[in-house]
Amino acid sequence: MFTGIVRERGRIAAVDGGDDGIRLVVEAPATAAQAALGDSIAVSGVCLTVVAADNGTLAFDAVPETLRRSSLAAVAPGDSVNLEPALRAGEPLGGHYVQGHVDGVGRVRSVVPEGDGRRLWIDPPDDLLRYLVEKGSVAVDGVSLTVAELDERGFAVALVPHTLAETTLGEAIPEAAVNVEVDVLAKYVERLVVPR
């Protein structure tokens, strides 16, 4: 489990493999210093397991299911990724409950300056819109955010200067692919209420 509070921006050092799975090597000095084999780390919102840690880098394996549901299939050496180690008992919950189970890939519709921040409009897959509510929680590339506005195609989030500086969302441009994880509570409510 994660909180959506990014602890470090890492850089993709290598991507090996293909459609049947890839190995990602990420330069992440701060995260690697505390990570152990088997630890869970959210990489741009995708919960991955550390399979190797060496000299300031972490390696992760991403299987076809992960590649189908996230933007990780398109990462390349030099790309930045958001990193968050798994929440440990007793640590503060600063964002919201984030599982690292990406629901789908959204597309940035627009990036609009708004005071010292920016308003980012994102169009998620159509089947995710029903789980989003104004002032509800959403994770975008692993960042815990509040839904500021909704329309028939997507949702907007308001990004503060800290988020722009400390996460990859400061580099977001129109048409960019982003990982979207809706609030898991909405999915459980639907499962319990909607007859099958």
Buried (B, 14 or more C-beta within 10 A) or exposed (E): BBBBBBBBBBBBBBBEEEEEBBBBBBBBEBBBEEBEEEBBBBBBBBBBEBEEBEEBBBBBBBEEEBBEBBBBBEBEEEBBBBBBBBBEEEEEEEBBBBBBBBBBBBBBBBBEEBEEBBBBBBBBEEEBBEBBBEEBBBBBBBBBBEBBEBEEEBBBBBBEEEBBEBBBBBEBEEEBBBBBBBBBEBBEEEEEEEEE
